[in-house]
Amino acid sequence: MADTTVKVDSETRDRFAAVAAARGQSVRAYLADLAKQEENQIALSKATATFREIIARPGLAEAFDEAFPDDAPSRTTGRAA
């Protein structure tokens, strides 16, 4: 992969350098890790939104319980022993 130059102001450069040094990393390694973390957060946010959309569908819990009756949680009420 070819190297490239990213221009940032000196304050931002110094902040990146300080954080990287505190983590025992080069700025290059820190920025690579930061990019991966951000990509993961975007993917997690998308997955969370999809999950919330799906579980909000009416009847989903009942359909699951019907399809997997042995795995359905107990619907009894009362106090725990």
N, C-alpha and C positions, 0 to 999 in steps of 0.2 A: 504494500500500500504506500502510495506516495505521501510525503509530508506536505503540509500546507501551513500557511501563516494566517493567524487570526489576530486582527488588531483590536485591542482593548485599551482603555485608559490605564495609566500606571497604577492608580489606586486599585482597580480591579485585578490587574496582574499581581500586585503585591498581596492582595487578599487570597487569590488562588495559591500563590506560593506559600503563604503562611499556613493555610489549611492543609495543603499537600505535605508540607514539612511536619506538621503536627501528626499527620497520619503515617509518616515515614515513607512517603511516596514522592515521586517526581511529579511535576505539574502535568506532564503528559499522561502518566498513569492515573493521576487523580481525575483529570478531565474525562478520560476513557471510562473510568468507573462511574463518574457522575452521569455521563450519557446513558450508560446501561441502566443505572438506577431510575433515571427519568423515563426511559423506554418501558421499564417494568411497571412504573407507577401509571403510565398511560394505559398499558394493557390491563392492569388490575382495575383501573377505573372503568374501563369499557366492560370488563367481565362483571364487575359489581352492578353496573347499570343493567346489563342483560339479565343477571340473576334476579334483581329486584323487579324487573318487568315481568319475568316469568312467574315468580311466586305471588305476584299481585293478581294473577288471573283467577277469576272466580272458579271455585270447584277444584282447584289444583290439589289441595291437601286431601280432599275426599277421594279424588281419582287415584292418588298415590296409595292411600290406605286401602282402597279397593283392589288395586293391582298387587299390593304387597301386604296382605292381611297379617302375616306373621311378624312383620316389621313395624306395624303401626303402634304408636305410643298408646299407653293405657289412657282411657278417657274417663276413668273413675275420679270422683272428687272426694274430698275428705282430708282429714289431717294425716300427716305422716306419722308412722309409728315411732 
